[in-house]
């Protein structure tokens, strides 16, 4: 029989905790991707308006002057910097978790 002298339940190792976090994140990402795939398909249907008579017709051509559209391509620098900083923080966090998980599996050997 095993007894715990501290009166507390044993703590989980980091692997099950990280595995649970990864499972929750993967389920959340899968849900978001499924939603993103279903939204365009759901909004592609043409729903007839009751009492419209002859149905749908093309919209009449707009009359007016020519509009000049000014396009500035690319992403602002602050957004690029923000993405780079977030990626660096995520990589550092993942490296720390991996190092701690590896260190917890090592066995301590005493010489002498």
C-alpha distance (Angstrom), angle and dihedral (degrees) to the residues before:
residue distance angle dihedral
X1 . . .
X2 3.73 . .
X3 3.76 120.9 .
X4 3.74 128.5 -174.7
X5 3.77 114.3 -140.1
X6 3.79 95.4 -164.2
X7 3.79 95.1 62.9
X8 3.81 91.5 -127.6
X9 3.75 129.3 110.8
X10 3.80 115.6 -105.1
X11 3.79 115.6 -91.4
X12 3.76 120.7 -117.4
X13 3.74 119.1 -109.3
X14 3.81 117.0 -112.5
X15 3.82 93.5 -107.1
X16 3.81 97.0 65.5
X17 3.79 90.0 43.4
X18 3.81 92.8 50.9
X19 3.79 90.3 43.7
X20 3.80 90.8 54.1
X21 3.81 92.0 47.8
X22 3.80 90.3 49.3
X23 3.81 90.8 48.7
X24 3.81 92.5 50.5
X25 3.81 92.0 47.6
X26 3.80 92.7 47.4
X27 3.82 91.4 50.3
X28 3.81 90.2 49.2
X29 3.81 92.4 49.1
X30 3.81 91.4 46.9
X31 3.80 90.0 51.2
X32 3.78 92.7 50.4
X33 3.81 91.6 47.8
X34 3.80 91.8 48.8
X35 3.79 90.4 49.8
X36 3.81 91.4 48.0
X37 3.81 90.3 51.2
X38 3.81 93.6 47.9
X39 3.81 98.5 47.1
X40 3.84 97.8 68.0
X41 3.81 91.3 45.4
X42 3.79 92.2 50.1
X43 3.79 94.7 48.3
X44 3.83 93.9 46.9
X45 3.80 94.2 76.3
X46 3.81 118.9 100.8
X47 3.77 109.2 -132.3
X48 3.82 112.2 -159.1
X49 3.78 117.3 -129.8
X50 3.81 111.8 -126.8
X51 3.79 113.7 -117.0
X52 3.80 95.0 15.6
X53 3.80 91.3 128.4
X54 3.79 111.9 -153.6
X55 3.76 95.1 25.4
X56 3.76 128.4 -125.0
X57 3.77 122.9 -8.0
X58 3.78 130.3 -177.2
X59 3.77 114.3 -90.8
X60 3.80 114.6 -102.4
X61 3.76 115.6 -98.9
X62 3.78 113.7 -96.5
X63 3.75 117.3 -119.9
X64 3.75 122.8 -149.9
X65 3.75 144.8 85.0
X66 3.78 127.5 -43.4
X67 3.79 115.9 -86.2
X68 3.75 118.2 -145.0
X69 3.80 113.4 -144.7
X70 3.78 117.6 -152.2
X71 3.79 112.5 -154.0
X72 3.76 123.7 -168.7
X73 3.77 109.4 -169.5
X74 3.74 128.7 -151.7
X75 3.76 137.7 41.0
X76 3.81 125.0 -70.8
X77 3.78 116.1 -101.8
X78 3.80 94.8 -118.7
X79 3.81 90.5 58.5
X80 3.79 91.5 51.1
X81 3.80 89.8 49.3
X82 3.81 91.6 48.3
X83 3.80 92.2 50.9
X84 3.81 91.5 48.2
X85 3.81 92.6 49.5
X86 3.82 91.9 47.6
X87 3.80 91.3 49.4
X88 3.81 91.4 49.2
X89 3.81 91.6 49.9
X90 3.80 91.8 48.1
X91 3.81 91.4 49.6
X92 3.81 92.1 48.1
X93 3.80 91.7 48.9
X94 3.80 91.7 49.3
X95 3.82 90.6 48.4
X96 3.80 91.8 51.2
X97 3.82 92.2 49.1
X98 3.81 91.2 47.9
X99 3.81 92.1 48.5
X100 3.80 92.6 49.0
X101 3.80 91.5 47.4
X102 3.80 90.6 50.3
X103 3.80 91.9 46.9
X104 3.81 92.4 51.0
X105 3.82 90.8 56.2
X106 3.79 94.9 52.7
X107 3.76 117.6 102.0
X108 3.75 118.9 -131.6
X109 3.76 114.0 -126.2
X110 3.77 124.1 -166.8
X111 3.77 120.7 -151.1
X112 3.71 123.7 -159.5
